[in-house]
């Protein structure tokens, strides 16, 4: 996924549109709910991406974090979250960390 993000950063840097991947948690999938998504995002994606993009593009940690947040986003599907019995208010509160 980070290799795709790398290409999306290049497209944006070359004057192209802002493109992003929307990850949708899926019941019985690798990421099933908001907690699993946020754990993956903050424990794996951001640390790995920051390390890669600071080296690859010479970004600061803040710039790399912003680039990842711009190019990898959550697709909030109300139906899937309901099937996982997640309270929408709880999900929205958890997502405040992505802002």
C-alpha positions as CSV (number, residue, x, y, z in Angstrom):
1,X,0.0,0.0,0.0
2,X,2.8,2.4,0.8
3,X,4.2,1.9,-2.7
4,X,0.9,3.0,-4.1
5,X,0.9,6.0,-1.8
6,X,4.4,6.8,-3.0
7,X,3.0,7.0,-6.6
8,X,0.1,9.1,-5.4
9,X,2.5,11.5,-3.8
10,X,4.5,11.7,-7.0
11,X,1.3,12.4,-9.0
12,X,0.4,15.3,-6.6
13,X,3.9,16.7,-6.6
14,X,3.9,16.8,-10.4
15,X,0.7,18.9,-10.4
16,X,-1.8,16.1,-10.7
17,X,-4.9,15.8,-8.6
18,X,-5.1,14.7,-5.0
19,X,-5.9,11.0,-5.1
20,X,-6.4,8.7,-2.1
21,X,-7.0,5.2,-1.2
22,X,-10.1,4.7,0.9
23,X,-9.8,1.7,3.2
24,X,-13.2,0.2,4.2
25,X,-13.2,-2.1,7.3
26,X,-15.1,-5.3,6.4
27,X,-16.7,-7.7,8.8
28,X,-14.7,-11.0,8.7
29,X,-11.9,-9.1,6.8
30,X,-8.4,-8.2,7.8
31,X,-9.6,-5.0,9.3
32,X,-13.1,-5.5,10.6
33,X,-13.9,-2.4,12.6
34,X,-12.8,1.1,13.6
35,X,-10.5,-0.1,16.4
36,X,-8.7,-2.5,14.1
37,X,-8.4,0.1,11.4
38,X,-7.0,2.7,13.8
39,X,-4.6,0.2,15.4
40,X,-3.3,-0.7,11.9
41,X,-3.1,3.0,10.9
42,X,-1.2,4.2,13.9
43,X,0.9,1.1,14.8
44,X,1.9,0.0,11.3
45,X,1.0,2.4,8.4
46,X,2.1,5.7,9.9
47,X,5.4,4.5,11.4
48,X,6.4,2.6,8.2
49,X,5.2,5.4,5.9
50,X,7.0,8.1,7.8
51,X,10.2,6.2,7.7
52,X,9.9,5.5,4.0
53,X,8.8,9.0,3.0
54,X,11.4,10.9,5.1
55,X,14.1,8.9,3.3
56,X,12.5,8.8,-0.2
57,X,11.3,12.4,-0.4
58,X,13.3,14.2,2.3
59,X,10.0,15.0,4.1
60,X,10.0,16.0,7.7
61,X,8.1,13.6,10.0
62,X,5.1,16.1,10.0
63,X,5.1,16.3,6.1
64,X,5.3,12.5,5.8
65,X,2.4,12.1,8.3
66,X,0.3,14.7,6.4
67,X,1.0,13.0,3.1
68,X,-0.1,9.6,4.4
69,X,-3.3,11.2,6.0
70,X,-4.1,12.8,2.6
71,X,-3.6,9.6,0.6
72,X,-4.9,6.9,2.9
73,X,-8.4,7.5,4.3
74,X,-11.1,5.6,6.0
75,X,-14.3,4.7,4.0
76,X,-17.0,5.0,6.7
77,X,-19.7,2.5,5.5
78,X,-22.5,2.8,8.0
79,X,-23.8,-0.7,7.1
80,X,-20.5,-2.4,7.8
81,X,-20.1,-0.6,11.1
82,X,-23.6,-1.5,12.1
83,X,-23.0,-5.2,11.3
84,X,-20.0,-5.0,13.6
85,X,-22.3,-3.5,16.3
86,X,-20.3,-0.3,16.5
87,X,-22.0,2.8,17.9
88,X,-21.6,5.6,15.4
89,X,-20.8,8.2,18.1
90,X,-18.0,6.0,19.4
91,X,-16.6,5.5,15.9
92,X,-16.7,9.3,15.3
93,X,-14.9,10.0,18.6
94,X,-12.2,7.4,17.7
95,X,-11.8,9.1,14.2
96,X,-11.0,12.5,15.8
97,X,-7.4,11.2,16.0
98,X,-7.2,11.2,12.2
99,X,-7.9,14.9,11.8
